[in-house]
């Protein structure tokens, strides 16, 4: 057969008849030809195996997105949400999207912002946008690969039996001024006395541990949204929205378990078996929105955006006015959390997967464009 012919040809070229048919020049030529053919075959096999694995083959069962995931390559928009943020022309001729002095959604203020900002991508993962585009899905699951087969849609449908699974955020309203405080954990909050200013906002968004008891004068006492991972989760008051930032399917299994059976006690670290939060206020950060920030804003600097950036852009998509507190170093250049006693610990900057300097540039640029106001702290 053909395999025998190829093998025979190879044997003849390399070790059989060394007569007049194969001089030194043709031997070198044959070697190059066979090396080239071998390389092409290896390349073909590699690409074949890779494409097979991306189709959910047995090599990578945890990457099985189900039969419907290939339907769409672009971010799914929430029904009745797409286009709902179109600005309303004001009498002055300028378009106003809210009743605040400066509104996030007002177009024509910054070309850079307008080019990158997509108001129709929902920051919340819901029943309506349950299907992720395949490119988003594969990027997301590779952030923290879990080598276990899970049907993501089945996991989400189970979760949405426990929590509402819908977005509570509506469209722009020219009569509304929804003011939001994004409160980071920087040590520059210590001694800044921002508490009353922060508490004066409609939405107050906090991240991970973020204690308020004992720090009310500097960081405020109210919270409306708390963004956490399973590994940083804590119980919350009944009026606070718990926004889960999921990095893996196991995180979705955990939140379902923590609000019901308590089966999961460990992800890559011990996690709370049960979580006391208001189930009706639990929201899931949308991986499509996560990737949108990575692609459009942080521009692939760092492996993925920091939680601070995720929360900041969440606010930029649900609020009319965004004020930022507790980001960056303190006035002496130290990176630490406001509840840490050692200001030289540098804990804030040791993440390794984020580009803190590039993210600081984005925040600065957003401030210069008039889309956010940054309170520098001390």
VENGIHU-V255298 format. One record per backbone hydrogen bond with DSSP energy under -1.0 kcal/mol. NH is the residue of the N-H (numbers start at 1). CO is the residue of the C=O. E is the energy in kcal/mol with one decimal. If there is no record, write none. Layout:
[[NH;CO;E] [NH;CO;E]]
//
This chain:
[[5;1;-1.8] [6;2;-2.6] [7;3;-2.7] [8;4;-3.0] [9;5;-3.0] [10;6;-2.5] [11;7;-2.5] [12;8;-2.6] [13;9;-2.5] [14;10;-2.6] [15;11;-2.8] [16;11;-1.5] [22;19;-1.5] [27;23;-2.2] [28;24;-2.1] [29;25;-2.1] [30;26;-2.8] [31;27;-2.4] [32;28;-2.1] [33;29;-2.3] [34;30;-2.7] [35;31;-2.4] [36;32;-2.5] [37;33;-2.7] [38;34;-2.6] [39;35;-2.3] [40;36;-2.4] [41;37;-2.4] [42;38;-2.4] [43;39;-2.5] [44;40;-2.5] [45;41;-2.6] [46;42;-2.5] [47;43;-2.5] [48;44;-2.3] [49;45;-2.7] [50;46;-2.4] [51;47;-2.7] [52;48;-2.2] [53;49;-2.4] [54;50;-2.1] [56;53;-1.6] [57;52;-1.5] [60;57;-1.3] [63;60;-2.0] [64;61;-1.2] [65;63;-1.0] [71;68;-1.3] [81;78;-2.3] [82;78;-1.4] [84;81;-2.1] [86;83;-1.3] [90;94;-1.9] [93;90;-1.8] [96;88;-1.9] [99;176;-3.5] [104;320;-2.7] [106;103;-1.2] [114;110;-2.6] [115;111;-2.4] [116;112;-1.3] [117;113;-2.5] [121;118;-1.3] [125;284;-3.4] [127;165;-2.8] [137;133;-2.5] [138;134;-2.6] [139;135;-1.7] [140;136;-2.6] [141;137;-2.7] [142;138;-1.2] [143;140;-1.6] [148;146;-2.6] [155;151;-2.4] [156;152;-2.5] [157;153;-2.7] [158;154;-2.1] [159;155;-2.1] [160;156;-2.8] [161;158;-1.2] [162;159;-1.8] [163;159;-2.2] [176;173;-2.4] [180;321;-2.9] [181;203;-2.8] [182;323;-2.8] [183;205;-2.9] [184;325;-3.8] [186;326;-2.2] [187;336;-2.2] [189;186;-1.6] [190;187;-1.4] [192;189;-2.3] [195;217;-2.3] [198;194;-2.9] [199;195;-2.6] [201;198;-1.6] [202;179;-1.6] [203;179;-1.9] [205;181;-3.1] [206;225;-2.7] [208;227;-3.2] [215;212;-2.4] [219;215;-2.8] [220;216;-2.1] [224;204;-2.4] [225;204;-2.1] [226;241;-2.9] [227;206;-2.9] [228;243;-2.0] [236;276;-2.3] [240;237;-1.8] [241;224;-3.4] [243;226;-2.6] [244;283;-2.7] [245;228;-2.4] [251;248;-1.1] [253;249;-2.0] [254;250;-2.6] [255;251;-2.2] [256;252;-1.8] [257;253;-2.3] [258;254;-3.7] [259;255;-1.2] [260;257;-1.7] [262;257;-2.7] [267;269;-2.5] [271;265;-2.5] [275;258;-2.3] [277;275;-1.1] [281;278;-1.9] [282;279;-1.3] [283;242;-2.6] [285;244;-3.0] [286;123;-2.6] [290;286;-2.1] [291;287;-2.5] [292;288;-1.7] [293;289;-2.0] [294;290;-1.8] [295;291;-2.8] [296;292;-2.9] [297;293;-1.7] [298;293;-2.6] [300;294;-2.2] [301;298;-2.1] [303;353;-2.4] [304;353;-1.0] [310;306;-2.0] [311;307;-2.6] [312;308;-2.3] [313;309;-2.4] [314;310;-1.7] [315;311;-2.4] [316;312;-2.0] [319;315;-2.3] [320;178;-2.1] [321;178;-2.1] [323;180;-2.9] [324;373;-3.1] [325;182;-2.8] [330;334;-2.2] [333;330;-2.4] [338;185;-1.7] [340;337;-1.6] [343;341;-1.0] [345;342;-1.6] [349;346;-1.5] [350;347;-1.2] [359;355;-2.4] [360;356;-2.0] [361;357;-1.7] [362;358;-1.8] [363;359;-2.2] [364;360;-2.2] [365;361;-2.3] [366;362;-2.7] [367;363;-2.1] [368;364;-2.3] [369;365;-1.8] [370;367;-1.3] [371;366;-2.4] [373;322;-1.7] [375;324;-3.1] [378;188;-3.2]]
//
